[in-house]
Amino acid sequence: MLSKVLSATVLGIDAHIVEVEVDIVAKGMPYFAIVGLPDVAVRESKDRVRAALKNIGYNFPLKRIIVNLAPADIKKEGASFDLPLSVGLLASEGVIPKNALTDYLIAGELSLDGAIKPIKGSLSMAIKTRELKLSGIILPDNNASEASVVEGVAVYGMKNLIEVVDFFNDSTPKLPLIIDIDNAMRANSVYDEDFKEVKGQEHAKRALEVSAAGGHNVLMIGPPGSGKTMLAKRIPTIMPDMTFDEAIETTKIHSIAGMLKNNMAIISKRQFRSPHHTISDVALIGGGQIPKPGEVSVAHNGVLFLDELPEFKRNVLEVLRQPLENGEVTVSRAVASITYPASFMLISAMNPCPCGYLGDSRHQCVCTPSQVQKYRNRVSGPLFDRIDIHVDVPAVPYKELSSDYEGEPSDVIRARVLEARNIQLKRFKKDKIYSNGQMKTRHMRKYCKLAPEARSIIDESMQKLGLSARAYSRILKVSRTIADLEGNEAIQATHISEAIQYRTLDRGVF
């Protein structure tokens, strides 16, 4: 007999419906085949399903069994087809009624004792269930919380295969899981760090406030131990709270990457990712035989921190150029070409020279000019140009470290950042961007109006410092953000002057 069960597979960050067709024929030698581009994990599901059915008290049919995963031109991967396959087998044998199967999307991995294990991509599957207006979705119990944030979808979390059989036979009524989304958003948006813990570095903190207010990329330059990493970790605490749409998109990526903790409903905290400098380009940008999201996508709507920037391989840094410009990354493989979102703030840090003490009054630098230049050349000019703010982070004197003084807390700084962001949201509401850091040339011509004094300052700086055209546009964007922080419509001379101070490398300070 033939039965059909709806399931799904995830490509990129979106789910695609897969119809699991199970046909059992009594005549002929026992045979089990799975067709429709299954990977190894899917082909192995027949052994898991056989053991699970036997261990919960059902006989595995010793007949000719053909399982088709349609559409056949999409690669199917993972163990999430275990549950729909077992439900299809039981329906073909008359254990489960067939009439209700196509009203639900079913996904889950089976343990040998019939327990249902968590899977990846549950949130994307729930969104697809809502689009198709199905009656509900049946998932592992550990994945039910993340799927239940999708409004209008009945989510049923199941612990084992017996619960699924009872559900379809109406022998044990089960209510869908409902969670309070507002409470879940608040509970998962608490940060452990605070800017008040940072002693000194007022200039660097001001630069980071400007970067958070305008969504600008930052390069911090300073000796070892000056607090670059400490500052970077606190940037998410002054960024605006995530919107629900941003939280959903971020949660989808973490779910697909298998990084979502069990029973976590939604990620509403800005992510801080800090990969080691030995990372490969595939791990950073995403990819693999079957493409998976990389660190740039996991950091979507958050912060990507690259410490010791020149220590990263040149080819690894060059792949950052596409996501920095477009806010997304396209991974092309023989199997598929997939685009992942990758809109993040790049925060990077480096020493001024190989020994780290160039310009430090307390330590003598032992590097030759050629060694310093070779060290800098490890990072390409085009990548430096894509970083809006270069800021010096000097070593903090002991007197400041030992003082009881506390700086401004993150909440106070974030309040100023929010005011500036609200100005930008109103300004760009028709342009499909949300911050000054995303402005294109047409936006700068329209919104970056310079006062006469400001124009004369930037003209003189361009000539004396030999700034590139891209550096000029970065200065305009940063000065627009500084003006927004002060609530000014026109960019004044003080705003341009401060923005130029944030081009440390262009000014030849080091």
Phi, psi and omega in degrees: 000153183256136174225154181231133180231137178270131174222195183205154171234155185251127173238124187069236176246010182245147179269145177236133183294136174235126178266118180268107181260124181242119179241124181243126179242129184287329184279149176096173179291148177302137187202140179224120180226140175243122181239163180110041179057053175279149173270187185298318181297323179289318180296327180285350183297333181299326179287321178293319180294318180300313181292320181295315179298318180296319185283348174255006172103011178250147178274134175283128184293121177273071183221182177278115185241124175242125177246123179246129178255103185255143004286146188281350183267003178254130180293129178256131181222160176089174184261011184289351179271359178302309185294310178298327178294316180293322177295320178297319178297316181293326177291321179294332178271000176086007180284325180242135177294141184278337192297332185262355187296321183281002176269351183232146170264132187235133177206143179168150176262139182260138168274166182293340179264009178093357176289152182255122183266155181294156181231176177260148172082021183297322181297317177298323179293321179295322178295320177294324177299318178295320180298323181274356179055046176280167182291334181172183179227137180250120187225167171301147183303325181289342180261356186294325183297314182293325180286333185285353176285349178276113183290145178086011180236128175277115184252124180245112177270125183246139180270329181208171184293330179298320178298323180293317179298315179295324180297314181286338177267002179059022181278335178227099181300138181225133180268145178292153180284133177233130179237158176273107186295320181299316178295321179295321178296316181292320184294331184257018182238029181261129180258146180272338183262163178207144182293339180293345179280348183272120179271131179071208178055041182296323179296317180293321179295322176297318179297321180289327174297317178297318181296318179292325181291330183244002181068041184264146175282148187228142169239120177259130183239122181185166182289166178300139177083009182276353175102020182296314180292320179300318178294316183298319182296338183264359179297317178302335182287344179250002176279155178301149176300148180290139171284167181297320180296319177296319180296320179297314182295319178295318180295322178301316181295316180293325178295316181292325179282355181073026183254004181273128180291150179302137177068008173280127185279314186203148176262113181242012179252135178302128184280144175239110181248133183226079181290151179288155184291351177273005183298148177273165179294326179293318179294328181281314188264338183105158179146211187108173180302315168250112191306136176233153179293143178260190183298326181294330178276325176296331178274007181306133183068014180225219186236132171251116184253120178248100179276149184053059187307315181293346180280345176289148178296146184301316182292333178291317181291325183293332180288350178285344188295321179295308180295329178294326180276319191253346182073015177205164180224135180253125179249119182251127177225172179298327182288316184195164172244117190235138177251126178251144173291142181207061178260105185219163170269122177272117174245117182237161182217146178206158172280154179290342181202173181303320180280338174097358190243018176296125180085359179273122183289342185264345180228145180269130178283136182251011184269142175279159178304322180293324177293321178296316181294320178297321178297316180294324184291352176294337176253128185289153177301316178302325178288318175302320181294334180278359177260119188288322189237123170251123184229137177279131178238088183286166176296143182273127178298151181301326182300319179287322180297323185272356182283162178269003183294135174247135178284186179297136175289161182300325182299321180292316179296318181297328178298319177292321179298318180296320178298317179293320179295323179296322175300317181291322179298319177293320182294319187257017186299336179258001186253359177062029170229167187229001180209162179296330180296343181262003183297139171263180183301319182295327178290320181294322178298327185275321191252346182260071179277124184260136170291156183306316180297322179295321180295320180294324179294315183288329176296316180293321180294321179299321182285315184288321185267349181062043184290148177281167179298324180290323177296322177300315180293325178295319179297318178298317180296314182294319180294328175296322178292318179299319177296322178295322178297330178264359177075025181263140179282316180264150179277121183266172181299321180296326180291316178296319181298316179294320180297322178293327177297338180269020173242061187306313183292322179294328182279356177069030179295321180253000000 
